[in-house]
């Protein structure tokens, strides 16, 4: 069975930037984005186009903030999706890699935050609660 063609308007980096500006996003602002790539429809360029469109709308002085929870780094006794056997808990706790904001991936928040996360944004030292921010790529090059 073949995959049906996409429906709806074509979403691009430029259309995202324009729509964000139409919604009132202005250069230099801080924008908190909780995203769902699939909710946008078919995006030419995927998550990279979304992130670039967001950064374009914010300009070089703007800040993009996204959630980047890392739920893997928590107590396995509390895991429910999937749960792990209780006899594994101590071994998991003893061998779990330490959180490193430079390399620890996000989990459960989608591909857009993971795309924002790499390369080079600021990420806080708390692996589960606080979101990172990302200055525009143009601002980082200065």
N, C-alpha and C positions, 0 to 999 in steps of 0.2 A: 504494500500500500504506500503510495507516495504522500509526501508531506504537502498539505495545502499551501498555496502562496499566502504571504502575509496580507492582512487587511488593514484598513485605516491609513492615516497619513504616514509618509516617510519621516522618521525622526532623525535629525542630524545634529551635529555639534552646533551649527548656526541656528537651526530652528529652536533648539533648547535655549540657547543664549537669548534669542529674541523673545521667546515666551516667558522666560524668567524676568526679563526687563519689562515686558507688558504687565507682569504680576506685581511689579514695584521693586524688584531687586535692583539695587544701585551699586555702582563701583565704590569700593572702599568699605562696604558693610561686612559684618560677620553674619554668615548664614549657616544655620544648623539644618542638616539634611538627613532625614531618615527615609531611605529610598527602597524601591523595588524595581529593578531593571525590567522585569516582565510586565509591570504595570504601564510602562511607557510605550509599549507596542514594539514594533521592529525598529531598532536603533542601528543605523549604519555606523559601524565602529564599536558597538557595544558599550561596555562600561567605560572604556577609554574616552569615547566621544562624550559620554555623559559628564565625566569629570572635567574634561576640557571645556565643555559648554558652561558648566558651573563656574569654573575659574575665569572664563572669558567674561561672564556676567559680573563677577566680583571685581575684576580688574587687578592690577598689580598690587594694590594696597589692601585688597579684600582678604577675608579669612573664611575658609570652608571648614566646617566642623561636622564630623560624622561619628556615629557610635561604632566602637570596635571591641565589643566584649570578647573575652577569651574564656568562655565557660569551661573549657577543658582543664583549666588550671584551678580546680576547685576540689572540694572534698568528695571523693567517689561514693561515699555513703549517701550523698544527696542526689546522685545522678539518676535520672529517670528516663532519659532518651538517648541511648539505651541504659538501663540499669546494669550494673556489674555485680557478680556474686560477692557476697560479704567476705569470703575467704581470699579475695583478690585485693581488698582495700589497702591493707598494710603494704603490700608489694607495690601497688600503684603509688601510694604516698611516698614510698622510699625512692622510687625511680623516676618520678615525674620530673621532666626538665624544668629548670627555673624559668620564670617569665623573663623575657628579654624584649623590650619594646621595639628593638631593631629588627628582630627576626620572627617573633611569635606571631602566627597568623590569627586573624579574626575567626570567629566561629558563629554561624547562625545569623549573621547580619547581612549577608549577601555579597555580591561581587563588587558593587560600587564602593563600599567602605574599604575593601581589600585593595582596590585599585587606587584609592586616595592614599592609602597607607604606604604604598611603595611608589617611587623612592622618596625618601627624605622628609616626610612631615614630622612635626613634633608629636610625640605620643607620650602620654603620662605614665607614671610608674605604677599605677593601679590597673591590673589586668582586666577587671570586670566592670567597673562602674563609670569611669570618666571617658569622654570622647576625646580624640586627638583633634588638632586643627592643622590646616595646611594653608600656608600662604600661597599666593599665586606663583606659578613656576617662574614668571618674569621677575617677581620680587626676590625670589631666592637666588637668582643669577646675579643680582647687583652686588 
